[in-house]
Amino acid sequence: MASVLLWLLVVFVGVQFGAGLYEKIVVVPLWDGVPPRDVLPAMERSGMYNAGRAFWPFVSPVVALLAVANIVAWRGNRANRRWVLAAGITMLGYAIFSYSYFVPQMLMLQSSAGSWPESKISVTVQWWTSLNYLRMLLGAAGWFCALRALSLAAASNGRGYGG
């Protein structure tokens, strides 16, 4: 069961990280550099608004749950124990960071920025996009730790995979 949970963590973190990287490189630049009064329409045109309701609510909670499940199931193979814990703890930190700052800020921005002064919109966008670099680093670190745990599991059982 531990290796299935680890495989699932690798796959779902890969999906989450890949989508986040795409969003950071392709989607966010479509709205973060526009004048504050144009941020909401640009965000709508970029697809950011829809992704926040149709994609992220289905992927992010799964990653958070898999992170917790891997932390609980860390007693697997001795060779990968530290890497499983590192992956789980890092991705749990990622989830906490996301749900305590990024999600609420984006929801507030999208729902009420129309009535905000332009300076508040600018500051919110600047902080959100700047801190997102840190969040991306956490996601990359968590994914690499999970991949390392998976490769150690495969090497220790000699079967070429973690199962």
C-alpha positions as CSV (number, residue, x, y, z in Angstrom):
1,M,0.0,0.0,0.0
2,A,2.8,2.4,0.8
3,S,4.3,2.1,-2.7
4,V,0.9,2.7,-4.3
5,L,0.5,5.9,-2.2
6,L,4.0,7.0,-3.2
7,W,3.2,6.3,-6.9
8,L,0.0,8.3,-6.6
9,L,1.9,11.2,-4.9
10,V,4.5,11.3,-7.7
11,V,1.8,11.3,-10.4
12,F,-0.5,13.9,-8.8
13,V,2.3,16.2,-7.7
14,G,3.7,16.0,-11.3
15,V,0.3,17.0,-12.6
16,Q,0.0,19.8,-10.1
17,F,3.5,21.1,-10.5
18,G,3.3,20.9,-14.3
19,A,0.0,22.8,-14.4
20,G,1.4,25.4,-11.9
21,L,4.5,25.9,-14.0
22,Y,2.4,26.3,-17.1
23,E,0.2,28.8,-15.3
24,K,3.2,30.7,-14.0
25,I,4.9,30.9,-17.4
26,V,2.0,31.2,-19.8
27,V,-1.2,32.3,-18.0
28,V,-0.1,34.7,-15.2
29,P,1.8,37.0,-17.5
30,L,-1.4,37.6,-19.4
31,W,-2.8,39.5,-16.4
32,D,-0.1,40.4,-13.9
33,G,1.4,43.2,-16.1
34,V,-1.8,45.0,-17.1
35,P,-3.0,48.2,-15.5
36,P,-4.9,47.5,-12.2
37,R,-8.2,48.4,-13.6
38,D,-7.7,45.7,-16.4
39,V,-6.6,42.8,-14.1
40,L,-10.0,41.2,-13.7
41,P,-11.0,41.2,-17.4
42,A,-7.5,40.0,-18.3
43,M,-7.7,37.3,-15.7
44,E,-11.0,36.2,-17.2
45,R,-9.6,36.1,-20.7
46,S,-6.5,34.2,-19.6
47,G,-8.5,31.3,-18.2
48,M,-7.2,31.9,-14.7
49,Y,-10.7,32.4,-13.3
50,N,-12.0,29.1,-14.8
51,A,-8.9,27.1,-13.8
52,G,-9.5,28.2,-10.2
53,R,-12.9,26.6,-10.3
54,A,-12.6,23.7,-12.7
55,F,-9.1,22.3,-12.2
56,W,-7.4,23.3,-9.0
57,P,-10.2,22.3,-6.6
58,F,-9.9,18.8,-7.9
59,V,-6.1,18.4,-8.0
60,S,-4.9,20.3,-5.0
61,P,-6.9,18.5,-2.3
62,V,-5.9,15.1,-3.7
63,V,-2.2,16.1,-3.4
64,A,-2.7,17.3,0.1
65,L,-4.5,14.1,1.1
66,L,-1.8,12.0,-0.6
67,A,0.9,14.0,1.2
68,V,-0.7,13.2,4.6
69,A,-1.2,9.5,3.6
70,N,2.5,9.2,2.7
71,I,3.5,10.8,6.0
72,V,1.4,8.3,7.8
73,A,2.6,5.3,5.6
74,W,6.3,6.3,5.8
75,R,7.3,3.1,7.6
76,G,7.8,1.4,4.2
77,N,11.3,0.6,2.9
78,R,14.2,1.8,5.0
79,A,16.0,3.1,1.9
80,N,13.4,5.6,1.0
81,R,11.9,6.5,4.4
82,R,13.5,10.0,4.7
83,W,12.6,10.9,1.1
84,V,9.0,9.8,1.6
85,L,8.7,11.9,4.7
86,A,10.5,14.9,3.0
87,A,8.1,14.6,0.1
88,G,5.0,14.4,2.3
89,I,6.0,17.2,4.6
90,T,7.1,19.5,1.8
91,M,3.8,18.9,-0.1
92,L,1.8,19.4,3.1
93,G,3.6,22.7,3.6
94,Y,2.8,23.5,-0.1
95,A,-0.9,22.8,0.6
96,I,-0.9,24.9,3.8
97,F,0.8,27.8,2.0
98,S,-1.7,27.5,-0.8
99,Y,-4.8,27.3,1.3
100,S,-3.8,29.9,3.8
101,Y,-2.6,32.6,1.4
102,F,-2.9,31.9,-2.3
103,V,-6.4,30.6,-2.5
104,P,-8.0,33.2,-0.3
105,Q,-6.1,36.0,-1.9
106,M,-7.1,34.9,-5.4
107,L,-10.8,34.4,-4.4
108,M,-10.9,37.9,-2.8
109,L,-9.2,39.4,-5.8
110,Q,-11.6,37.8,-8.3
111,S,-14.7,38.5,-6.3
112,S,-14.2,42.0,-4.9
113,A,-11.3,43.7,-6.7
114,G,-13.8,45.6,-8.8
115,S,-14.5,47.8,-5.8
116,W,-10.9,48.1,-4.6
117,P,-8.6,51.1,-5.2
118,E,-6.0,50.4,-7.9
119,S,-3.2,50.5,-5.4
120,K,-4.7,47.6,-3.5
121,I,-5.1,45.6,-6.7
122,S,-1.5,46.3,-7.7
123,V,-0.1,45.3,-4.3
124,T,-2.2,42.1,-4.1
125,V,-1.1,41.1,-7.6
126,Q,2.5,41.9,-6.9
127,W,2.6,39.9,-3.6
128,W,0.7,36.9,-5.1
129,T,2.9,36.6,-8.1
130,S,6.1,37.2,-6.2
131,L,5.3,34.6,-3.5
132,N,4.3,32.2,-6.1
133,Y,8.0,31.7,-7.0
134,L,8.5,30.3,-3.5
135,R,5.5,28.1,-3.8
136,M,6.8,26.7,-7.1
137,L,10.1,25.9,-5.4
138,L,8.3,24.0,-2.7
139,G,6.3,22.1,-5.4
140,A,9.5,21.2,-7.2
141,A,11.3,20.2,-4.1
142,G,8.4,18.0,-3.0
143,W,8.2,16.3,-6.4
144,F,11.9,15.6,-6.6
145,C,11.8,14.1,-3.0
146,A,8.9,11.9,-4.1
147,L,10.8,10.9,-7.3
148,R,13.9,10.1,-5.2
149,A,11.9,8.0,-2.8
150,L,10.3,6.1,-5.7
151,S,13.7,5.5,-7.3
152,L,15.2,4.2,-4.0
153,A,12.2,1.9,-3.6
154,A,12.6,0.5,-7.1
155,A,16.4,0.0,-6.5
156,S,15.9,-1.8,-3.2
157,N,13.3,-4.3,-4.4
158,G,15.1,-4.8,-7.7
159,R,11.9,-4.9,-9.7
160,G,12.3,-1.5,-11.5
161,Y,9.3,0.0,-9.8
162,G,8.1,0.8,-6.3
163,G,5.5,-2.0,-6.0
